[in-house]
Every structure is written in C-alpha cells, then in structure tokens.
Amino acid sequence: MTGDHSPVAIAQRGSWNTLAPGPMVPFPYHATFSLEEYAAIRRGLIPQEMEDKWFVFWEADSLFFHRSWTGRCVYRVGFRHTADRFEVAEATVSAEQYRRRSDRYEPALLDFLIRGLLLRQSVEFPMPAGVAGSAGLYQHLVAGTGFPERTLSGNRTTFLTRFKRWFRL
C-alpha cells in the first residue's frame, strides 16, 4: 500500500494496491447527484483500518470500487454532467471476480456504498433475500459498517433488535 491514507486524502489509483478490472457487465443503476455530492464522490475512499472493505477512486469520469483486501474491482460507475447535476451514465459489475447478485440487489448495494460510505448519509444497508445467519455479520463482511439494515422485501431490522436477539434480552 502506498500514499497517504488520512481521511482528507483524495483517493487515486496508486493510493492502494489494486488489480486491473476484468470483464464487466452493465446493470441498471440510475441516480443523480448535486454538485456538492459529486465533489465528495470524486474524493473517493481510502481504507483506514482492517474493517474498511472498500477502496474507491475517481479516474477518467468514472468511479471505481475495489475490495480493499483483494484489490479486485467490483464496480465501475460512469458519470455525465446534466444542467446543475451529475447523473450515472453507466454502472458495471465484475463478471468474474465477484459473486454477483440480482439486478435488483446490485443497484441497492451500489447506492448504499455511494450514499453511506462516500457521502456519509444515514441510509439503510440493503439485505438480499435469503441470506442465512446474522444480518449484522453479512453487512460487516460486505461493507464493514453498522448501518441499520433493510431486506429487499421491505422488512427492517434495527441494531437494537439484532442486539436483543443476539444476547437474548
């Protein structure tokens, strides 16, 4: 790992060890962002500790999401400027180095990563239907965060509810 890993550093490809993206396939993700949000998105994200699961950087009008431990590229998001906003022009996901989920789940996870990790907004973590075990553990493995979860079927599990179940309170 090279470069400055402080929270104020702007992420660049050389800020972290990454692998070149393999084949990518498009999936439906549509979002628009204000000029302020776009500026924050372009700063990216450099992992600060072992729990940080993503390295995100901006390059050539695209945002790249790499897993921090493996360096594998999972998402690439292209943007375009429209009037006073920026919108997603294309979103792609790794076709080989990632266990891809449904076209319903991938946009929800990508939106969480952008809004929760990059923009630091209070958003719910999307839980895919059928994940066995602890929702909190799954969220930690995927995102390394402690946001409240929501399943795509609309059920919501709060941290307090999970805590009470875990410790049988």
Buried (B, 14 or more C-beta within 10 A) or exposed (E): EEBEBEEEBEBBBEBBEBEEBEEBEEBEBEBEBEEEBBEBBBBBBBBEEEEBBBBBBBEEEBBBBBBBEEBBBBBBBBBEEEEEEBBBBBBBBBEEBBEBBEEEBBBBBBBBBBBBBBBEEEBBBBBBEEBEEBBBEBBBEBBBBEBBBBBBEEEEBEEEEBEEEEEEE
